[in-house]
Amino acid sequence: QTAARAMGGEFGPPVVVCNEAHRFLVAEQLREAKIAGARILLEPAGRNSAPAIAAAALLVAEQSPEAVLWIMA
């Protein structure tokens, strides 16, 4: 439901940050929601939100340096 809020022409595909234990669950939920092009970024260790957001920002900036991020829990 969270990823579906950011679907539409003005949004790029979502980047979901999660740990190794949740990656298959996240992938399955994105597939069931028919959210194409999503990227899953795995955290090697949970370090709260700031490092996860920074890693996602760096990943997005590689392809879209001018992108604006919308961070949702």
C-alpha positions in Angstrom: 0.0 0.0 0.0 2.8 2.4 0.8 4.6 1.9 -2.6 1.2 2.2 -4.4 0.8 5.8 -3.0 3.7 6.8 -5.2 2.6 5.4 -8.5 1.9 7.5 -11.6 3.7 9.4 -14.3 5.4 11.9 -12.1 7.0 9.2 -9.9 9.9 6.9 -10.7 9.9 3.3 -9.6 10.2 2.9 -5.8 13.3 1.9 -4.0 12.6 -0.2 -1.0 15.2 -0.6 1.7 15.0 -3.7 3.9 17.1 -6.3 5.5 18.0 -9.7 4.0 15.3 -11.5 6.0 12.6 -9.5 4.4 13.8 -9.3 0.8 11.6 -12.1 -0.6 8.5 -10.9 1.3 9.0 -7.4 -0.1 9.6 -8.7 -3.7 6.5 -10.8 -3.5 4.4 -7.9 -2.2 5.6 -5.6 -4.9 4.8 -8.3 -7.5 1.3 -8.8 -6.1 0.7 -5.1 -6.2 1.9 -5.0 -9.8 4.5 -2.4 -9.1 7.0 -2.7 -11.9 10.6 -1.5 -11.9 11.0 -1.3 -8.1 14.5 -1.8 -6.7 15.2 -3.5 -3.4 18.2 -2.2 -1.5 19.4 -4.6 1.2 20.8 -3.2 4.5 23.8 -5.3 5.7 22.8 -4.3 9.3 20.0 -2.2 10.7 21.2 1.3 11.5 18.0 3.2 11.7 16.5 5.4 9.0 19.2 8.0 8.2 21.8 5.5 6.7 19.1 3.7 4.8 17.8 6.9 3.3 21.4 8.0 2.4 22.0 4.7 0.7 18.8 5.0 -1.3 19.6 8.6 -2.2 23.0 7.5 -3.6 21.4 4.7 -5.6 18.8 7.0 -7.1 21.4 9.8 -7.8 23.4 7.4 -10.0 20.6 7.5 -12.6 18.7 10.7 -11.8 21.0 13.3 -10.1 18.2 15.8 -10.0 15.6 13.4 -8.5 13.6 14.4 -5.5 13.0 11.6 -2.9 9.8 11.0 -1.1 10.6 9.0 2.0 7.8 6.9 3.4 7.7 4.3 6.2 
